[in-house]
């Protein structure tokens, strides 16, 4: 469990630093963060500071995914 959390944190840090993270890794992070957000929101309320923080983290991951998905590969 600790290894999984630390791996997740390191991926999020890579995303925040704009380092190369694969699309598949981002999808997994997005799914995990979405699940966390749902759990937190149901437990503490949708407007709780913890839910808002999780929502902002999910937004950052989704924005990064969109940025990667919209990047065109140059043709030669």
C-alpha positions as CSV (number, residue, x, y, z in Angstrom):
1,X,0.0,0.0,0.0
2,X,2.8,2.5,0.9
3,X,4.6,1.7,-2.3
4,X,1.5,2.2,-4.3
5,X,0.9,5.6,-2.7
6,X,4.5,6.7,-3.2
7,X,4.4,5.6,-6.8
8,X,1.2,7.6,-7.3
9,X,2.7,10.7,-5.7
10,X,5.8,10.5,-7.8
11,X,3.7,10.3,-11.0
12,X,1.6,13.3,-9.9
13,X,4.9,15.2,-9.2
14,X,6.1,14.3,-12.7
15,X,2.8,15.5,-14.2
16,X,3.1,18.8,-12.2
17,X,6.7,19.2,-13.4
18,X,5.6,18.5,-17.0
19,X,7.9,15.4,-17.2
20,X,7.1,12.6,-19.6
21,X,4.3,10.5,-18.2
22,X,2.5,8.0,-20.5
23,X,-1.1,8.4,-21.4
24,X,-1.8,5.0,-19.8
25,X,-0.3,6.2,-16.5
26,X,-2.3,9.3,-16.6
27,X,-5.5,7.4,-17.2
28,X,-4.8,5.2,-14.1
29,X,-4.1,8.3,-12.0
30,X,-7.3,10.0,-13.2
31,X,-9.3,6.9,-12.3
32,X,-7.7,6.7,-8.9
33,X,-8.2,10.4,-8.2
34,X,-11.8,10.3,-9.4
35,X,-12.5,7.5,-7.0
36,X,-10.8,9.3,-4.1
37,X,-12.8,12.4,-4.9
38,X,-16.1,10.5,-4.8
39,X,-15.2,8.9,-1.5
40,X,-14.1,12.2,0.1
41,X,-17.1,14.1,-1.2
42,X,-19.6,11.5,0.0
43,X,-17.9,11.4,3.5
44,X,-17.1,15.1,4.1
45,X,-19.3,16.9,1.6
46,X,-18.8,18.2,-1.9
47,X,-17.7,21.6,-0.7
48,X,-15.3,20.4,2.0
49,X,-11.7,21.6,1.6
50,X,-10.5,18.1,1.1
51,X,-13.0,17.5,-1.7
52,X,-12.1,20.8,-3.3
53,X,-8.4,19.9,-3.2
54,X,-9.0,16.5,-4.7
55,X,-11.1,18.1,-7.4
56,X,-8.3,20.5,-8.2
57,X,-5.8,17.6,-8.4
58,X,-8.2,15.8,-10.7
59,X,-8.5,18.9,-12.9
60,X,-4.7,19.1,-13.2
61,X,-4.5,15.5,-14.3
62,X,-7.3,15.9,-16.8
63,X,-5.7,19.0,-18.2
64,X,-2.5,17.2,-18.7
65,X,-4.2,14.3,-20.3
66,X,-6.0,16.7,-22.7
67,X,-2.7,18.4,-23.5
68,X,-1.0,15.1,-24.3
69,X,-4.0,13.9,-26.3
70,X,-4.2,17.1,-28.4
71,X,-0.5,17.1,-29.3
72,X,0.0,16.3,-32.9
73,X,2.8,14.1,-34.0
74,X,4.8,15.7,-36.8
75,X,4.9,13.8,-40.1
76,X,8.0,13.7,-42.2
